[in-house]
Structure formats: structure tokens, C-alpha cells
Amino acid sequence: MNKLVVTGGSGRFGKMLQKMGYKYKFPKKNELNILSLKSIEKYLKKTKPKAVLHLAGLSRPLSVHEKNISKSIELNIIGTSNVVIACKKFNVKIIYFSTSYVYPGNKGSYKETDAVLPINNYAWSKLGGEAAVQMYDNSLIVRACMTEKPFVHKRAFSDVYLNFIFQEEIAKILPKIIKKKGVLNVGGPIKTVYEFAKNFNPLVQKISFKQIKGVAFKKNMSMNISKFVKILKK
């Protein structure tokens, strides 16, 4: 476990991993900067990890990817590409956390082998990162649909189907996931966002995705998580 390096340790999921006591290496930005290939290579050469869990990047608010595409491209596409290049140089496995939003969002229950077609700039930026990771065989792409606990929003989509699962649930079973390679859908049972949120916050209000301006959503962005479920059962 101590042979795994985590980028983006100051983010929400990274902090969760540290809180749960994982003995991974969580370098600060001045130790490993994903926008500097030399910085990444220097750190990997020094620490000699077996794998890099790549969490660093730009996520919320989703609107920032529409308003500032340069920042989105730099952090999610160029930054990820740099990590892949460095990992390839030192034969280090990369585990890249992507998003379920890379799927088209029309029919739902998407398998890992189904075609992808992002619906907003955030998803495009994550798919851009995926493209680099896909070129390196010693890799795993996790298409996750996760959120913080408790559910932080006051309103939730009543007409959008997803596979929301809390970050801490993924953190608990992370050691089982990171052993795999290829692409893996990770999430919970298919529900509307409102159905998921209502279980934990009875006061959450319904909202339609059609009411959201500036960021595209679609009705059924759910994934087929059968591969993930099999991993949990083993």
C-alpha cells in the first residue's frame, strides 16, 4: 500500500483516503506538479512507487469548464497526459478516476465497451485524459459516479438517472479496484438523483435538468456496474 502515490491529495476524495488511514504517499503540489513533466518524473524516480492514483484535476463547479476551457484543458488533459508519460517512463501503473458523464446519456445502463460521447466540457476534459491513459497498457480507468456524504445540494434532479455512490464507500473498497486494468464503471444502483438524495436528506427539493443553464445534462446517464459488483463479491 505504501507503494502507491496519490495526486490531488488535497481534493475531496484524496482527503477522504487520508482520513481513512490509507498509508499511501500524498505529495503536495510543490513536490509533484502535474503541469510539470520534470516534477512528476523527479518524484517518481525518488519514491519508486508501483502505481499512481491520479485524482488531481479540475472538477466543480461544472460551469468552470464552460467558462475557462484553458484551465480545464491544462489540468484535466495536459496534466493527465504528463502523468501518463512519466508513468510509462518508469513502468508505473496509473489508476485514473474519470466520470460516468463521458457516456452519451440517452439510453442508460452503459457498459464499459459502449461508445462514449461527452455531453459537457467537464466530460470532454475527462475523456481527453482517458485518451492518454488508454494508450498505456499498464493502466486502469475508473468511470466513477460518486458524491460527498452528506448530499450537499438543496435540490436534486428528479428526471436524471445516475449511479451515485458516496465517496467513502468507494474509498473502503479501493484496494480491490486498483488491482484491475482496463476500464471499470464504479457506482451504486441506478436511481434518479432525487431518489438517491431523498434517502439521506428528506428536505431535498426536486428540480429538472432542463432548468439548469450553462451546463448540459441528459436524462439517463446511468452505467452498467455488473463488473464492479463481481469485484465486490470476490
Backbone torsions as a table, in degrees:
resi	resn	phi	psi	omega
1	MET	NA	-34.8	-179.0
2	ASN	-76.4	2.6	177.2
3	LYS	-99.1	20.4	179.5
4	LEU	-119.1	129.5	178.7
5	VAL	-102.8	136.0	-179.7
6	VAL	-113.4	118.8	171.3
7	THR	-85.6	150.6	179.6
8	GLY	73.7	33.1	-178.8
9	GLY	-65.9	-17.3	179.4
10	SER	-87.0	-3.3	177.9
11	GLY	-79.3	178.1	-174.9
12	ARG	-62.0	-47.9	-178.1
13	PHE	-72.3	-37.8	177.6
14	GLY	-60.7	-42.7	177.7
15	LYS	-64.5	-35.6	178.4
16	MET	-62.3	-43.4	179.7
17	LEU	-62.6	-40.5	178.7
18	GLN	-68.1	-39.7	179.6
19	LYS	-62.6	-34.1	-178.7
20	MET	-82.9	-0.6	171.7
21	GLY	88.4	15.4	177.2
22	TYR	-65.0	133.3	-177.5
23	LYS	-89.8	43.8	175.7
24	TYR	-81.6	172.4	173.9
25	LYS	-95.6	127.3	-178.1
26	PHE	-119.3	79.7	-177.6
27	PRO	-66.9	144.4	174.8
28	LYS	-80.7	169.0	-174.9
29	LYS	-60.7	-33.8	179.8
30	ASN	-74.2	-9.7	176.1
31	GLU	-97.3	-37.4	179.9
32	LEU	-143.9	108.5	-179.8
33	ASN	-109.6	115.4	-174.2
34	ILE	-66.0	-15.5	178.0
35	LEU	-86.5	-1.1	178.5
36	SER	-123.4	108.7	179.7
37	LEU	-59.6	-39.7	179.6
38	LYS	-62.1	-38.7	179.2
39	SER	-63.3	-43.6	-179.8
40	ILE	-65.7	-47.3	-178.6
41	GLU	-62.1	-40.1	179.4
42	LYS	-62.0	-42.4	-178.1
43	TYR	-70.2	-42.5	179.9
44	LEU	-66.5	-38.1	178.5
45	LYS	-64.2	-36.9	-178.4
46	LYS	-74.0	-43.0	-172.2
47	THR	-93.6	-21.8	178.7
48	LYS	50.1	57.7	179.7
49	PRO	-77.8	164.3	174.4
50	LYS	-89.4	-24.5	-177.8
51	ALA	-154.0	155.3	174.0
52	VAL	-119.2	123.1	173.1
53	LEU	-92.7	106.1	-171.3
54	HIS	-93.9	102.0	179.1
55	LEU	-109.7	-17.5	-175.1
56	ALA	-63.8	142.9	178.6
57	GLY	156.4	-168.5	-178.4
58	LEU	-111.9	127.2	179.8
59	SER	-122.9	-87.0	-175.1
60	ARG	-95.6	155.8	-6.7
61	PRO	-71.6	149.4	-177.5
62	LEU	-59.6	-28.3	-178.0
63	SER	-64.3	-23.3	-178.6
64	VAL	-65.0	-26.9	179.5
65	HIS	-74.0	-22.1	175.9
66	GLU	-84.5	-35.6	-175.3
67	LYS	-86.1	-28.6	-175.7
68	ASN	-134.8	75.9	-175.1
69	ILE	-67.8	-27.5	179.3
70	SER	-61.9	-45.5	-180.0
71	LYS	-65.4	-40.3	179.1
72	SER	-62.8	-45.0	179.7
73	ILE	-65.6	-45.3	-177.5
74	GLU	-60.5	-49.4	-173.6
75	LEU	-79.2	-43.1	-172.9
76	ASN	-91.3	-27.0	-178.9
77	ILE	-104.7	-57.0	-179.0
78	ILE	-67.0	-44.2	179.3
79	GLY	-59.0	-45.3	178.6
80	THR	-65.4	-41.0	178.2
81	SER	-60.1	-40.0	177.3
82	ASN	-61.4	-42.4	-179.7
83	VAL	-64.2	-41.0	178.9
84	VAL	-62.7	-46.0	-179.6
85	ILE	-58.5	-44.7	-179.7
86	ALA	-66.8	-41.8	178.8
87	CYS	-62.6	-41.3	178.5
88	LYS	-62.5	-40.8	-178.3
89	LYS	-60.5	-38.8	-176.3
90	PHE	-106.2	12.5	179.3
91	ASN	54.0	47.6	179.6
92	VAL	-107.2	133.9	178.7
93	LYS	-68.9	144.2	174.3
94	ILE	-117.2	132.1	172.9
95	ILE	-112.3	113.6	-172.9
96	TYR	-109.3	123.5	177.4
97	PHE	-88.1	111.9	177.6
98	SER	-104.9	-150.6	-174.3
99	THR	-144.1	152.8	175.9
100	SER	-69.3	-14.1	-178.8
101	TYR	-68.8	-8.6	178.9
102	VAL	-70.8	-17.6	178.9
103	TYR	-79.2	157.3	-174.2
104	PRO	-62.1	-32.5	177.5
105	GLY	84.6	19.1	-179.2
106	ASN	-98.1	-50.4	-173.7
107	LYS	-103.2	-24.2	179.7
108	GLY	78.0	178.0	-179.8
109	SER	52.8	44.1	-176.6
110	TYR	-73.0	134.2	174.3
111	LYS	-87.8	162.5	179.8
112	GLU	-59.9	-24.9	-178.2
113	THR	-90.5	-5.2	179.5
114	ASP	-71.4	156.3	179.4
115	ALA	-65.2	147.5	178.2
116	VAL	-108.6	150.0	176.6
117	LEU	-160.8	91.0	-176.0
118	PRO	-55.7	148.5	-176.2
119	ILE	-105.7	-9.0	177.7
120	ASN	-151.1	172.0	-174.5
121	ASN	-66.1	-32.8	176.1
122	TYR	-58.7	-47.7	-179.8
123	ALA	-65.2	-38.1	177.3
124	TRP	-62.6	-40.8	-179.4
125	SER	-65.5	-37.5	178.6
126	LYS	-71.1	-36.5	176.5
127	LEU	-67.6	-33.8	175.6
128	GLY	-60.3	-40.5	175.1
129	GLY	-65.4	-40.6	178.2
130	GLU	-58.3	-39.2	-177.2
131	ALA	-58.1	-41.9	178.3
132	ALA	-67.7	-43.8	-178.4
133	VAL	-63.7	-38.9	-179.6
134	GLN	-60.5	-25.9	-178.3
135	MET	-76.5	-10.4	-176.8
136	TYR	-113.8	117.3	-173.9
137	ASP	-63.7	-33.7	-176.8
138	ASN	-84.5	67.9	-172.0
139	SER	-151.3	161.0	172.9
140	LEU	-138.4	129.6	174.1
141	ILE	-106.3	120.1	178.4
142	VAL	-102.6	110.2	175.9
143	ARG	-89.3	93.4	-171.1
144	ALA	-98.4	151.8	173.4
145	CYS	-129.5	82.4	-173.0
146	MET	-125.8	159.6	-179.8
147	THR	-147.2	167.0	-179.5
148	GLU	-78.8	156.5	174.1
149	LYS	-115.2	128.3	1.3
150	PRO	-74.6	166.3	177.5
151	PHE	-61.1	119.5	-167.0
152	VAL	-84.8	-14.9	-173.8
153	HIS	-91.3	148.1	179.5
154	LYS	-82.5	-20.4	178.9
155	ARG	-126.5	153.7	-178.3
156	ALA	-143.1	144.7	-179.4
157	PHE	-64.5	126.3	175.4
158	SER	-95.1	-2.6	-176.7
159	ASP	-128.8	21.9	176.5
160	VAL	-126.1	123.8	-180.0
161	TYR	-97.8	128.5	-180.0
162	LEU	-140.0	-174.8	178.2
163	ASN	-121.4	48.5	-175.4
164	PHE	-56.5	139.1	173.6
165	ILE	-144.3	146.7	-178.5
166	PHE	-73.7	146.8	-179.2
167	GLN	-55.1	-40.1	-176.7
168	GLU	-66.3	-27.5	177.4
169	GLU	-69.7	-40.7	176.7
170	ILE	-67.7	-39.8	-179.7
171	ALA	-59.2	-37.3	-178.0
172	LYS	-64.3	-36.3	-175.5
173	ILE	-105.8	12.4	-178.2
174	LEU	-55.2	-42.1	-179.8
175	PRO	-57.0	-29.5	177.8
176	LYS	-74.4	-34.9	-176.7
177	ILE	-72.2	-45.5	-169.6
178	ILE	-69.1	-9.2	177.4
179	LYS	-77.4	-16.9	-174.1
180	LYS	-84.9	168.7	174.2
181	LYS	-131.8	165.7	179.9
182	GLY	95.5	-136.9	-179.7
183	VAL	-125.1	138.3	-178.1
184	LEU	-139.7	123.3	172.1
185	ASN	-78.1	129.5	-178.9
186	VAL	-129.5	123.4	179.5
187	GLY	-179.9	-168.6	-179.9
188	GLY	-105.5	-169.8	178.5
189	PRO	-60.2	150.5	-179.4
190	ILE	-69.7	123.0	177.8
191	LYS	-149.3	162.3	168.1
192	THR	-70.1	157.2	179.4
193	VAL	-60.1	-37.3	179.7
194	TYR	-64.3	-44.2	178.6
195	GLU	-59.9	-40.5	178.5
196	PHE	-65.7	-50.0	-174.8
197	ALA	-67.1	-35.0	-176.5
198	LYS	-60.9	-30.4	179.9
199	ASN	-65.9	-22.5	-175.2
200	PHE	-116.7	-16.5	177.9
201	ASN	-142.2	93.9	-177.1
202	PRO	-61.0	-17.3	-176.8
203	LEU	-92.0	-3.0	-178.7
204	VAL	-62.1	141.3	-177.3
205	GLN	-102.1	151.1	177.9
206	LYS	-78.1	146.1	172.8
207	ILE	-149.4	150.1	176.9
208	SER	-94.4	144.9	177.5
209	PHE	-63.6	-20.7	179.4
210	LYS	-69.8	-16.5	179.8
211	GLN	-84.8	-10.9	-177.7
212	ILE	-87.1	124.8	-179.5
213	LYS	-103.4	142.3	172.4
214	GLY	95.2	-20.1	178.7
215	VAL	-133.3	129.4	-176.9
216	ALA	-82.0	137.9	171.3
217	PHE	-133.1	161.4	174.3
218	LYS	-132.2	168.1	-168.4
219	LYS	-67.9	-41.5	-173.8
220	ASN	-131.7	91.9	179.7
221	MET	-104.3	24.2	-177.2
222	SER	-74.0	159.0	-177.4
223	MET	-119.2	155.8	168.2
224	ASN	-84.0	118.5	-175.6
225	ILE	-109.8	25.5	-176.5
226	SER	-60.8	-39.0	177.9
227	LYS	-63.0	-41.7	178.8
228	PHE	-63.2	-43.2	179.7
229	VAL	-62.6	-40.0	178.4
230	LYS	-63.1	-38.1	178.2
231	ILE	-63.0	-41.5	-178.8
232	LEU	-65.3	-32.8	-176.5
233	LYS	-76.2	-22.4	-176.8
234	LYS	-73.7	NA	NA
